[in-house]
């Protein structure tokens, strides 16, 4: 084997040099062309020259980010290098493929390339792919899928950091979207590969949240560009991808630290890298270690001596562009030792192909070495003391790199110490988080985690009755002692069933027992536990205290509602004054809670989206047959447009403390409407409204603001608690002071004390609908209604009949002397009022 390298600027210089070196046109000769500029015209002239002058020679070429020529590095000035390797017993097969031939699929590109060039005796593949459009890692994986033990070397074409256009070519054609390469086929060919990295990770590990192959969208919850801006500064982010080459992301792959350099920035904030980065991977930023790079030559040679006994006849170097830019004028220093072994040539890439014992890989930030020989001449190298040492001038970027590495190393050591201390404290932290401090038992958080693995088990809840009374009467110290003693009893009992015990908040315990599904067995267990506790006497500080408990049980099901079902059942048992109860779907507790949650969410959504509205039902005068006024009734409009009456949501609104808000909405909307139309109307208020200071103030303010008093009647229930008589009386007094009227609603619903009604000032008495609707057929109801009408007339109050649902009821009510009628016979509640008094 013979190896020559030629530096040329034009075809004339190339031709003269080939003649001078007596290069013969041979099918066993491989020429690698490295171009400093991405110049398609120069490529065409080189192709024409070799087709005409050296038609048998195998040619592959690439554009670069700099060229390795002997121990020097060339770039710019349209310089080019031809590395000419003439083999004696090695055949060569070349191929160029545009990625469009495989539907722009980089993996298929690698497969097709391997299939076309692989021979039976292939020892090595040298490949150059374009540096911008082909996914280098997918290409490598495609090659390996055809033959994973063949050595792949070479790299990705470059264009001097412009990231605009890169080319690869052979004698026949060139492409900026594809691959060119050659297979070297021989049993006698000796191939050795090696690499050096020397980019060290700095800073914390960052998680890749979103990525598709080599395009990374999100890291640590931020866009890929923003993560560079955060840690490197906005100026660096704006200059991506060029400056990103020197600050790659580093990850671990197959035991190797691999850099991934930025090759493209996208408008959506994502970045494309020279190789794939999988979602979920952890990466760190990398920075060059200047001393390690420059003093690595002797170590590199020692590795070579261990791996190959033969003197290399050619050394090719495919090195990352980041090394050239980071080392600047010292870039040739790491080549000093290597050039004593053999003639060096190669180029600076946008990504390097390398073969480990396991597989082929795409690397970044590395210098990869390819050593070839056909002879078996022993490798003879100077002693270690003869290896040239490198001195370099101190530069600010080198100092900053060293500082970053030192700080990173110190932080790593600090983190190791912190992790060790955290590990030592882990038991303490777990105990604090997952165990009850008073009893030492696992707590509710532990139970919830364990429920995930307890499907099919039975969960029991044990609640100490009237525990608040014990605390209040005896004090919290005694209460704590009770909890400790109960926990001890339960713990002893549960051992019989190989169960587990948990301390829940306040005065509650949970028990988990496996393989018990028989109702009678569950009841027997609860009876045993209850009797054991209640037979015991708790002597604390001279006080004999007897403890009662309530228990519930439920199965832990796949929906993980066992704890909730047991809790609902416990509350039901307390309500029914039962010592124990087992959850049963027939209880419909779950459905009841589910409905409550549904309506609670429905109410909140309706308030937020202005779907609480008034509907209006007219009250008609028996004397004139015309509408006297309207009663405003609250309604909830669901998302689907259906209308809910207050029966479905007012009670729940009280539980979730939104009832006052609904009252305020009704006041605002009704007052606003009737202020504009001048009609008379009434509005219902409950006891909760009357005793609520804020609601009363809001009502009085709005009556004055809308000047609505002369049109307004406030309806209050005759069943209001007598204990609130003073508050109700004061409220009525204030309403009259403003000029509005009062109606007693649902009079007769509770057959209230008539004498009590004489003390409540009002203008109207609305007779309860339960009496009105059946009085045609029920003489007793009719008698009560006649009594109320007579009673009202003596008090000087007008009467209103509710629930007038038929002509018969209407006619009877009229004949009895009732003043006004209201009901579905006359009109249903509607979202609007009539502008006149006619029905």
Beta strands, then each sheet from edge to edge (+ up, - down):
strand 1: 2-8
strand 2: 29-35
strand 3: 58-63
strand 4: 67-69
strand 5: 72-74
strand 6: 80-86
strand 7: 91-98
strand 8: 122-129
strand 9: 151-156
strand 10: 168-169
strand 11: 174-175
strand 12: 178-185
strand 13: 190-196
strand 14: 199-212
strand 15: 215-219
strand 16: 222-223
strand 17: 249-253
strand 18: 256-260
strand 19: 262-265
strand 20: 271-273
strand 21: 282-288
strand 22: 314-320
strand 23: 344-349
strand 24: 352-355
strand 25: 360-363
strand 26: 367-373
strand 27: 458-464
strand 28: 500-503
strand 29: 508-513
strand 30: 538-540
strand 31: 543-545
strand 32: 549-555
strand 33: 580-582
strand 34: 612-621
strand 35: 627-637
strand 36: 643-645
strand 37: 681-684
strand 38: 712-717
strand 39: 741-747
strand 40: 764-767
strand 41: 798-801
strand 42: 820-821
sheet 1: 1+ 6- 2+ 3+ 10- 11+
sheet 2: 5+ 4- 23+ 22+ 26- 13+
sheet 3: 7+ 12- 8+ 9+ 24- 25+
sheet 4: 16+ 15- 14+ 21- 17+ 18-
sheet 5: 16+ 15- 20+ 19-
sheet 6: 28+ 29- 27+ 32- 33-
sheet 7: 30+ 31-
sheet 8: 36+ 35- 34+ 42- 41- 40- 39- 38- 37-
end
